[in-house]
Amino acid sequence: MIAACQSFIDQGLVTFYTPDSYDRESWFTTWKSPEEMGRAHDRYDQYMIQELVPLIKHERNWQDGLMATGCSMGAYHTINFALRHPDVFDQSIALSGAYDARFFTGDYQDSPSVYYNSPIDYLEKMHDPWFIDRYRKNLFIVCVGQGNWEAPHIDETQRLEALFQRKQLPGWFDYWGFDVPHDWDWWRIQMPYYLDQLVAQGRL
């Protein structure tokens, strides 16, 4: 992915920070309860917001908003971070994600640590004007292919899009062709495509 976006890096338009995920200790575990999965993810969230983000801003001497990006599981993190922390991440590009924590936990939703990491759930009941106002100022790009292995991600993208529409939130929901599978080859095409769009809009 970095190579696919190299021209934007070389022009000084973007700097990528690529922290390791914590998914093997949270959503991908087979031995933890859903509540423990959510708590583990909360620790990752705290690390990102309380440690990594301040480090990035210090290193880059940057005090404005950041962009979150990711594909597949990274797309889930992208939307979750962008919705939970709209004052930190004001632009987001999510490719082929799952946005309902039940994708990882089954039907379990009885813990705040799961509910508040399930974007489709907490966004549906979000009425706090502090969040809503920031969502309306921010940029959300949510893309999914319609080829092999994308079926569950199409469904979750459509559900998220419907929520954005009901709440009158800005969002670019983009459905690529039936020849576009859930695969890195296409994500490497999609990410620079959207960065190009942001350049054209003067957002980079």
Rosetta silent file (secondary structure, phi, psi, omega in degrees, C-alpha in Angstrom):
SEQUENCE: MIAACQSFIDQGLVTFYTPDSYDRESWFTTWKSPEEMGRAHDRYDQYMIQELVPLIKHERNWQDGLMATGCSMGAYHTINFALRHPDVFDQSIALSGAYDARFFTGDYQDSPSVYYNSPIDYLEKMHDPWFIDRYRKNLFIVCVGQGNWEAPHIDETQRLEALFQRKQLPGWFDYWGFDVPHDWDWWRIQMPYYLDQLVAQGRL
SCORE:     score description
SCORE:     0.000 S_00000001
   1 L     0.000  -39.778  179.201    0.000    0.000    0.000 S_00000001
   2 L   -61.586  -42.848  178.714    2.819    2.412    0.786 S_00000001
   3 L   -62.770  -37.702 -179.723    4.331    1.783   -2.655 S_00000001
   4 L   -64.713  -26.834 -177.698    0.935    2.377   -4.274 S_00000001
   5 L  -106.470   13.713 -172.201    0.769    5.787   -2.593 S_00000001
   6 H   -58.613  -36.957 -177.128    4.453    6.651   -3.002 S_00000001
   7 H   -62.697  -34.183  178.843    3.862    9.574   -5.360 S_00000001
   8 H   -70.741  -35.214  176.709    1.766   11.358   -2.724 S_00000001
   9 H   -66.922  -46.656 -177.483    4.513   10.794   -0.158 S_00000001
  10 H   -62.007  -31.218  178.892    7.205   12.049   -2.535 S_00000001
  11 L   -81.911   -2.595 -179.000    5.209   15.234   -3.163 S_00000001
  12 L    75.266   19.270 -178.276    4.946   15.865    0.568 S_00000001
  13 L   -83.544  -31.395 -179.220    1.163   15.551    0.482 S_00000001
  14 L  -140.916  153.566  167.798    0.876   12.738    3.023 S_00000001
  15 L  -127.346  126.574 -179.066    2.902   10.989    5.685 S_00000001
  16 L   -94.520  134.155  166.496    1.795    7.490    6.631 S_00000001
  17 L  -115.395  128.219 -172.389    1.967    6.110   10.159 S_00000001
  18 L  -124.578   74.987  179.821    1.221    2.380   10.235 S_00000001
  19 L   -67.827  148.064  173.093    0.838    1.127   13.822 S_00000001
  20 L   -61.357  149.160  173.736    0.416   -2.564   14.459 S_00000001
  21 L   -81.543  172.879  176.794   -3.104   -3.646   15.202 S_00000001
  22 L  -120.660   18.747 -170.355   -4.154   -5.315   18.445 S_00000001
  23 H   -63.932  -32.088 -179.566   -6.764   -7.530   16.815 S_00000001
  24 H   -69.239  -16.125  175.176   -5.180  -10.828   17.800 S_00000001
  25 H  -103.013   -3.651 -178.953   -5.659   -9.783   21.408 S_00000001
  26 L  -125.071  -97.409 -169.738   -9.136   -8.372   20.849 S_00000001
  27 L   -70.243  -22.017 -177.071  -11.574   -9.170   18.033 S_00000001
  28 L   -94.745   -0.166 -179.013   -9.668  -12.123   16.569 S_00000001
  29 L   -72.175  149.647  176.383   -9.249  -14.081   19.798 S_00000001
  30 L  -106.809   -8.018 -173.740  -11.062  -17.381   20.170 S_00000001
  31 L  -111.250   -4.062  178.340  -10.592  -17.737   23.919 S_00000001
  32 L   -99.598  151.725  172.790  -11.882  -14.380   25.192 S_00000001
  33 L   -72.252  160.002  176.155  -15.477  -13.453   25.844 S_00000001
  34 H   -54.697  -38.793  178.972  -16.949  -10.672   23.675 S_00000001
  35 H   -62.366  -42.360  178.505  -16.751   -8.317   26.653 S_00000001
  36 H   -66.455  -35.738  175.391  -13.043   -9.081   27.076 S_00000001
  37 H   -58.736  -48.242 -179.012  -12.536   -8.541   23.341 S_00000001
  38 H   -63.070  -40.091  178.742  -14.111   -5.101   23.618 S_00000001
  39 H   -64.921  -39.001  177.287  -12.059   -4.171   26.663 S_00000001
  40 H   -62.725  -41.234  177.942   -8.885   -5.206   24.860 S_00000001
  41 H   -65.673  -36.848  177.542   -9.846   -2.987   21.949 S_00000001
  42 H   -58.820  -36.610  177.538  -10.523   -0.102   24.351 S_00000001
  43 H   -65.333  -37.885  176.316   -6.914   -0.374   25.513 S_00000001
  44 H   -64.600  -42.699  177.554   -5.805   -0.113   21.880 S_00000001
  45 H   -59.101  -44.484  179.548   -8.024    2.934   21.427 S_00000001
  46 H   -62.572  -40.958  177.562   -6.462    4.562   24.479 S_00000001
  47 H   -61.037  -46.539 -177.660   -2.976    3.876   23.139 S_00000001
  48 H   -61.078  -47.463 -172.779   -3.821    5.399   19.766 S_00000001
  49 H   -80.068  -38.371 -173.795   -5.439    8.549   21.147 S_00000001
  50 H   -90.702  -22.115 -177.330   -3.340    9.149   24.244 S_00000001
  51 H  -118.449  -55.191 -173.648    0.084    8.070   22.979 S_00000001
  52 H   -70.083  -46.835 -178.764    0.390    7.673   19.212 S_00000001
  53 H   -59.283  -47.276  176.678   -1.618   10.717   18.102 S_00000001
  54 H   -60.358  -35.859  177.993    0.309   13.112   20.388 S_00000001
  55 H   -64.052  -45.476  179.102    3.579   11.589   19.135 S_00000001
  56 H   -59.054  -47.459 -177.448    2.565   12.098   15.499 S_00000001
  57 H   -64.680  -34.826  177.711    1.562   15.702   16.113 S_00000001
  58 H   -69.327  -47.620 -177.506    4.811   16.367   17.951 S_00000001
  59 H   -63.634  -37.235 -176.112    7.008   14.746   15.303 S_00000001
  60 H   -95.730   -1.249 -175.090    5.261   16.511   12.424 S_00000001
  61 L    50.403   51.680 -171.942    4.641   19.794   14.263 S_00000001
  62 L  -125.877  124.423 -178.515    1.023   19.362   13.192 S_00000001
  63 L  -116.032    1.755  179.163   -1.965   20.547   15.191 S_00000001
  64 L   -88.084 -171.635 -179.022   -4.777   20.066   12.677 S_00000001
  65 L   -70.694  161.848  178.436   -6.899   16.986   12.069 S_00000001
  66 E  -112.735  163.025  174.631   -5.558   13.646   10.915 S_00000001
  67 E  -105.817  135.440  171.830   -6.778   11.176    8.320 S_00000001
  68 E  -104.447  135.945  177.802   -7.604    7.574    9.215 S_00000001
  69 E  -139.048  157.149  175.249   -7.382    4.977    6.459 S_00000001
  70 E   175.450  159.971  177.614   -7.576    1.218    6.219 S_00000001
  71 E  -125.217  147.465 -177.844   -8.819   -1.776    4.282 S_00000001
  72 L    58.501 -116.828  178.666  -10.757   -4.806    5.515 S_00000001
  73 H   -61.498  -33.640  176.826  -10.183   -4.896    9.280 S_00000001
  74 H   -63.913  -28.700  176.832   -8.404   -1.580    8.926 S_00000001
  75 H   -68.807  -38.250  173.827  -11.583   -0.105    7.454 S_00000001
  76 H   -57.772  -49.920 -179.444  -13.452   -1.088   10.611 S_00000001
  77 H   -60.804  -39.988 -179.688  -10.815    0.688   12.688 S_00000001
  78 H   -56.674  -52.662 -177.844  -10.949    3.694   10.365 S_00000001
  79 H   -68.791  -38.948 -179.865  -14.673    4.255   10.791 S_00000001
  80 H   -64.029  -45.387  177.678  -14.637    3.426   14.491 S_00000001
  81 H   -65.096  -41.953 -176.973  -11.832    5.899   15.201 S_00000001
  82 H   -66.452  -33.705  179.387  -13.372    8.559   12.962 S_00000001
  83 H   -83.411  -34.880  179.415  -16.769    8.291   14.663 S_00000001
  84 H   -76.490  -29.343 -174.444  -15.487    7.954   18.222 S_00000001
  85 L  -132.249   62.839 -177.254  -12.918   10.738   17.849 S_00000001
  86 L   -68.663  -13.702  175.266  -14.178   13.201   15.216 S_00000001
  87 L   -81.203  -15.564 -179.871  -12.096   15.952   16.806 S_00000001
  88 L   -98.739  -47.773 -177.160   -8.936   13.951   16.070 S_00000001
  89 E  -109.531  108.885 -177.679   -9.679   12.397   12.664 S_00000001
  90 E  -101.908   -3.195  173.202  -11.407   14.786   10.278 S_00000001
  91 E  -138.725  145.592 -179.742  -10.939   12.695    7.121 S_00000001
  92 E  -149.413  141.700  174.879  -11.295    8.949    6.643 S_00000001
  93 E  -128.361  112.426 -177.349  -10.997    6.440    3.814 S_00000001
  94 E  -116.213  125.365 -176.700  -12.390    2.981    4.599 S_00000001
  95 E  -116.972  114.821  170.760  -12.108    0.165    2.045 S_00000001
  96 L    62.135   54.444 -175.721  -14.145   -3.052    2.339 S_00000001
  97 L  -103.748  171.566  167.910  -14.894   -2.962    6.038 S_00000001
  98 L  -112.373  135.677 -172.063  -17.219   -4.467    8.622 S_00000001
  99 L  -125.079   12.333  177.510  -18.919   -1.875   10.809 S_00000001
 100 L  -123.472  122.189 -176.795  -21.005   -3.979   13.189 S_00000001
 101 L   -61.478  -17.562  176.466  -19.174   -5.618   16.106 S_00000001
 102 H   -62.721  -19.508  174.467  -21.411   -8.666   15.729 S_00000001
 103 H   -57.864  -28.368 -178.666  -19.138   -9.523   12.818 S_00000001
 104 H  -106.345  -30.036 -168.986  -16.635  -10.495   15.537 S_00000001
 105 H  -109.881    2.090 -173.150  -18.789  -11.299   18.571 S_00000001
 106 L    73.171 -142.125 -176.513  -21.847  -13.036   17.154 S_00000001
 107 L   -84.209   -2.786 -174.468  -25.108  -11.776   18.643 S_00000001
 108 L   -68.798  127.342  177.858  -23.509  -10.540   21.870 S_00000001
 109 L  -143.878   17.718 -168.826  -24.105   -6.808   22.491 S_00000001
 110 L   -87.140    4.377 -178.533  -24.615   -6.630   26.261 S_00000001
 111 L  -118.091  136.843  175.398  -21.382   -4.864   27.165 S_00000001
 112 H   -56.128  -32.389 -178.603  -20.558   -1.167   26.714 S_00000001
 113 H   -68.715  -21.565  173.396  -17.094   -2.220   25.545 S_00000001
 114 H   -89.058  -49.926 -176.494  -18.726   -4.026   22.610 S_00000001
 115 H   -56.272  -46.542 -175.878  -21.551   -1.570   21.936 S_00000001
 116 L   -81.339    7.486  168.828  -19.296    1.493   21.837 S_00000001
 117 L  -119.108   19.778  178.532  -16.985   -0.249   19.380 S_00000001
 118 L  -118.580   89.471 -171.218  -19.822   -1.143   17.019 S_00000001
 119 H   -51.214  -41.484 -178.207  -20.231    1.887   14.737 S_00000001
 120 H   -63.401  -32.885 -179.333  -23.567    0.835   13.267 S_00000001
 121 H   -77.161  -53.558 -174.112  -25.031    0.478   16.757 S_00000001
 122 H   -73.833  -27.299  176.921  -23.760    3.570   18.518 S_00000001
 123 H   -67.574  -36.865 -179.247  -24.203    5.816   15.481 S_00000001
 124 H   -58.427  -36.048 -177.131  -27.863    4.828   15.218 S_00000001
 125 L  -103.083   12.529 -178.790  -28.517    6.139   18.734 S_00000001
 126 L   -81.787  119.190  177.354  -26.116    9.067   18.555 S_00000001
 127 L  -128.146   -0.817 -178.216  -27.868   12.382   19.172 S_00000001
 128 L   -63.807  119.263 -177.089  -25.133   14.324   20.968 S_00000001
 129 H   -62.506  -27.437  177.821  -24.755   17.601   19.042 S_00000001
 130 H   -59.029  -44.842  179.140  -21.024   17.728   19.830 S_00000001
 131 H   -73.093  -48.834 -175.304  -20.524   14.564   17.762 S_00000001
 132 H   -58.948  -42.908  179.840  -23.142   15.263   15.101 S_00000001
 133 H   -61.437  -40.305  179.988  -21.766   18.743   14.381 S_00000001
 134 H   -71.895  -38.952  175.517  -18.265   17.364   13.919 S_00000001
 135 H   -55.993  -40.182 -175.754  -19.457   14.498   11.733 S_00000001
 136 H   -72.600  -17.573  176.889  -21.074   17.055    9.447 S_00000001
 137 H   -92.724  -18.056 -173.107  -17.809   18.962    9.112 S_00000001
 138 L   -92.101  170.391 -179.227  -15.672   15.895    8.480 S_00000001
 139 E  -112.610  126.950  176.822  -15.061   13.796    5.373 S_00000001
 140 E  -122.573  121.947  172.192  -15.998   10.118    5.207 S_00000001
 141 E  -116.170  121.498 -178.053  -15.164    7.956    2.182 S_00000001
 142 E  -127.022  116.113 -174.193  -16.465    4.389    2.415 S_00000001
 143 E  -120.701  148.521  174.003  -15.742    2.080   -0.504 S_00000001
 144 E  -151.785  142.878  171.675  -16.522   -1.560   -1.210 S_00000001
 145 L   -81.973  174.661  179.097  -16.175   -3.825   -4.234 S_00000001
 146 L  -125.372   21.421  179.503  -18.964   -6.120   -5.382 S_00000001
 147 L   -97.282 -153.335 -176.206  -16.869   -9.115   -6.389 S_00000001
 148 L   -57.591  138.398  172.805  -15.693  -12.233   -4.572 S_00000001
 149 L    69.840    8.987 -179.228  -15.658  -12.198   -0.757 S_00000001
 150 L   -98.985   -7.101 -171.821  -17.259   -8.756   -0.526 S_00000001
 151 H   -51.838  -51.703 -179.097  -20.861   -9.809    0.189 S_00000001
 152 H   -65.651  -28.383 -178.612  -20.853   -9.196    3.980 S_00000001
 153 H   -77.894  -30.619  172.486  -18.968   -5.942    3.502 S_00000001
 154 H   -62.695  -46.891 -179.151  -21.471   -4.717    0.914 S_00000001
 155 H   -58.966  -45.641 -177.100  -24.262   -5.343    3.408 S_00000001
 156 H   -71.723  -33.171  175.289  -22.493   -3.485    6.209 S_00000001
 157 H   -64.871  -41.401  178.190  -21.543   -0.609    3.913 S_00000001
 158 H   -64.800  -39.234  178.406  -25.186   -0.263    2.865 S_00000001
 159 H   -65.509  -42.152  178.319  -26.322   -0.275    6.483 S_00000001
 160 H   -65.534  -41.168  178.415  -23.791    2.390    7.386 S_00000001
 161 H   -60.950  -42.216  179.286  -24.806    4.466    4.366 S_00000001
 162 H   -61.407  -38.392  177.388  -28.472    4.274    5.382 S_00000001
 163 H   -65.089  -44.087  178.067  -27.558    5.567    8.840 S_00000001
 164 H   -58.769  -42.070 -179.125  -25.599    8.465    7.368 S_00000001
 165 H   -65.552  -43.454 -179.001  -28.568    9.363    5.191 S_00000001
 166 H   -63.508  -35.179 -177.915  -31.048    9.239    8.065 S_00000001
 167 L   -93.186    3.357  178.044  -28.848   11.465   10.193 S_00000001
 168 L    57.191   48.483  177.887  -28.036   13.766    7.274 S_00000001
 169 L  -102.268  143.495  178.101  -24.309   13.186    7.577 S_00000001
 170 L   -73.621  138.971  177.610  -21.942   13.749    4.654 S_00000001
 171 L  -169.412  138.773  175.344  -20.382   10.623    3.268 S_00000001
 172 E  -102.357  104.386  178.042  -19.148    9.295   -0.047 S_00000001
 173 E  -102.038  116.617 -167.980  -20.269    5.675   -0.267 S_00000001
 174 E  -123.197  120.149 -178.024  -18.741    4.171   -3.383 S_00000001
 175 E  -106.538  112.993 -179.740  -19.572    0.719   -4.758 S_00000001
 176 L   -83.643  179.210 -166.723  -17.038   -0.605   -7.242 S_00000001
 177 L   -69.769  172.747  179.055  -17.751   -3.234   -9.888 S_00000001
 178 L   -73.217   -7.613  175.650  -18.701   -6.876   -9.714 S_00000001
 179 L   -96.187    7.899 -175.311  -15.161   -7.698  -10.854 S_00000001
 180 L  -106.577  103.856 -177.120  -13.672   -6.061   -7.736 S_00000001
 181 L   -86.650  177.095  175.536  -12.982   -8.636   -4.987 S_00000001
 182 L   -81.781   85.542 -169.359  -12.008   -8.267   -1.343 S_00000001
 183 L  -158.792  151.769 -176.501   -8.314   -8.202   -2.118 S_00000001
 184 H   -60.759  -35.155 -177.520   -5.155   -6.150   -1.845 S_00000001
 185 H   -55.419  -39.310 -179.336   -4.733   -5.727   -5.604 S_00000001
 186 H   -81.568  -34.877  177.848   -7.836   -3.550   -5.709 S_00000001
 187 H   -62.049  -33.696  178.116   -7.210   -1.730   -2.449 S_00000001
 188 H   -70.203  -19.301  173.057   -3.883   -0.601   -3.912 S_00000001
 189 H   -85.847  -41.326 -174.549   -5.848    0.913   -6.783 S_00000001
 190 H   -67.877  -44.472 -174.718   -8.592    2.420   -4.647 S_00000001
 191 H   -60.613  -50.932  177.495   -6.462    4.225   -2.074 S_00000001
 192 H   -64.639  -28.998  175.753   -4.457    6.351   -4.537 S_00000001
 193 H   -59.943  -46.743 -178.477   -7.661    6.996   -6.487 S_00000001
 194 H   -72.375  -33.960  174.726   -9.273    8.575   -3.427 S_00000001
 195 H   -62.563  -38.826  175.172   -6.129   10.464   -2.496 S_00000001
 196 H   -58.971  -41.406  179.093   -6.212   11.923   -6.010 S_00000001
 197 H   -63.113  -38.605  179.349   -9.785   13.029   -5.396 S_00000001
 198 H   -68.685  -36.760  175.306   -8.742   14.765   -2.185 S_00000001
 199 H   -61.021  -45.046 -179.071   -5.913   16.539   -3.990 S_00000001
 200 H   -62.558  -29.734 -179.937   -8.397   17.756   -6.606 S_00000001
 201 L   -88.463   -1.041 -178.910  -10.642   19.059   -3.821 S_00000001
 202 L    74.705   23.129 -178.171   -7.756   20.845   -2.107 S_00000001
 203 L   -95.668   -6.250  175.974   -7.980   18.624    0.953 S_00000001
 204 L  -120.135    0.000    0.000   -4.375   17.398    0.795 S_00000001
